[in-house]
Amino acid sequence: MTQLPVLSDFKRIVVKVGSSLLVDQKASVLNRDWLKALCDDLARLHQRGADVLVVSSGSIALGRTVLKLPAGVLRLEDSQAAAAVGQIALARIWAEMLSEHQIIAGQILVTFTDTEERRRYLNARETIARLLDMRAIPVINENDTVATSEIRFGDNDRLAARVATMVSADLLILLSDIDGLYTAPPHLDPKAELLPVIQRITPQIEAMAGGAASEYSRGGMFTKIEAAKIATTGGAHMIIADGRILNPIEMIEKGKPCSWFLSPSTPITARKKWIAGSLEPRGYVQIDDGAVKALSQGKSLLPAGITHIEGVFARGDCVLIRDLRGAELGRGLIGYDVDQASLIIGRNSRDIESVLGVPGRAEMIHRDDMALVGD
Ligand code: GLU
């Protein structure tokens, strides 16, 4: 039997909360007591020192009541209108409930493109990192009001998984209206059994994910398995757990059955592998011996250590890093567009503001965005 990790092992935890948990389906009002108890759980993880992020659905479910929209699946424009109304209430309630634990909430609304396009991806990642540095809890949802059908997640399971990999989280918890993955849909097959751990997502595992979405929550088991693929490839373990009880995270810790999807790697290795292997370099930076030494000590690459740049690249693109003899040291995601980069290479980071006219980032390539040969 595999030894399962314990929640206190994790440093950065994303918790996804589905609409059907947050919003009472009959009365279409918020489940306040439930949310209050969940915030106790989140505050406990936070007090232990973990970075905590919430991906919260519920804007459409809350907004549709206010707008008195009919029951059933909504047209895209109606769900966007409902989201616009409901998101205000949703953000307020999270801020209120977390403030009872002296925790600050920060609202982040993302679109699919924010997690796909590298420049926006880096921006979102940095904003979230700043919030976490300041010990806030980012409360994230899809920006439903502007996302059109072709370019939206539509479900927060996959959105949460993308967020988890974007912020290098080591754990994603999907709180759901089911307690895990079963060998068959349990409402159809009484012999179906809960799988406590899934080491690898095989075609058999995918086949087990029948089930569909409800009026309130978009994701069925299918999107949860898709989320598990994204999260585990990005180096995060993922849990599907029953959220229909009070203090669902405490209950996981007390041993309530749930499903763990284990990742074979860590967020750092997965990210380095992604940078090293899947991105086409758009150019290179040549660095002096001092910078070579700094990188070998695990530091970031500053503009001062760069002697030359080549290529056409934008912030977030992948570039090669070469030494003065042309040897390739690795690659990384560059922090500046080529025209800005060319103005600040060789300069001290203190001069960036006077050269560019705006305060810029100190690093040309942050060490978290770098994969060196032999890493
Ligand atoms: N973003 C949607 C909302 O806030 C929810 C999507 C989902 O339930 O997965 O209502």
Residues whose N, C-alpha, C, O or C-beta is under 5 A from the ligand:
A	BS01	LIG	S19 S56 S57 G58 S59 I60 A61 N141 E142 G154 D155 N156 D157 Y216 S217 R218 G219
